[in-house]
Amino acid sequence: MYNVGLLSLFLYNVLTSAKGVYLGSFLQKVHPFLVLAICFTLVTIFFAIYNYLVPVNGVSARKVAKAQWKQVVLLNISGLAGWTGFYYALKLIEPAIVTSLTSALGPIVTAIYFSLIRKERTFTRTEWGIFAGLGLIISYLTVESYLGFSAVQKIPVTQVLIGVFAAAVCGVANVANTVLGKSLNNAGLKSRQVIPLRFFLLILTGALLCPTEQWSALSQPVVQLSVLVIGLFGVAVPVLLFQIGIEKTNPFTVASVHATIPIFVLAAQLFDDRLNPSAYSIVGAVLLAMLSMASLVLSSTPQSAPSPLPPSGVKGAPAYARSRS
């Protein structure tokens, strides 16, 4: 079963990387909000039908969502920020840099949240040193894009700054999304039950803010097919694969495989004529993957990663166990 989980994680990396590179090109022609609105409508419908056909015994998503409505609202806000930031960043800067920035920010923001804000976990000096190294790589990739050394060559400074900012928003929102999603898991919902609750605000915002003239793009068969493929094989299927990986392996394996995503993106970029291979991006992505995995290897308790506290009043929710790395 472990090998099935491992294969699922690597397939997740492949599909996610291919999606990122393809979107970087596709979003040059189609407005991001149009793609967001249509793709996540498809994803929401897909999981709603799946949950209806394969119900979870004893757990009512409607009742839990009603009781934890604040978490659901915040989950929608973080989902809107994360996916909008990701799509706009892909439109503006190199895909490998986008995934590198969001991957590097995740551990940093998580460490700050659990150590300095929640004060529920202590990190060693070595780990803080690795987080500092991730911060330096973020700075390196930003300067690389600014100087025109990335795979998209020279682009306007404003475009670089907006792209990096959008990727940063995505990285921070992803952490918030994980924390909020975990709270709903602790309240009794399975991951596949949470997914249809996440995207209502994203769908509504995308539909309202997409320029009217952009909707005409949906009349083109190639756009219809592209959006369908992105929605199902770029979002829905990877989410399922990632969940299988979580269930059949362990947190250390999941995090280790996830840290290699920038490498997969660099490989996928070889098939995009819009991009020229950049040695600077390759160095940054490889260093990022090495540091991320070093953080996991050096952790003395890699499988006891902190979990967010369940919402107050959740009957039977597990208590938080403190851990020290």
Order of alpha helices (4+ residues) and beta strands (2+ residues): alpha-alpha-alpha-alpha-alpha-beta-alpha-alpha-alpha-alpha-alpha-alpha-alpha-alpha-alpha-beta
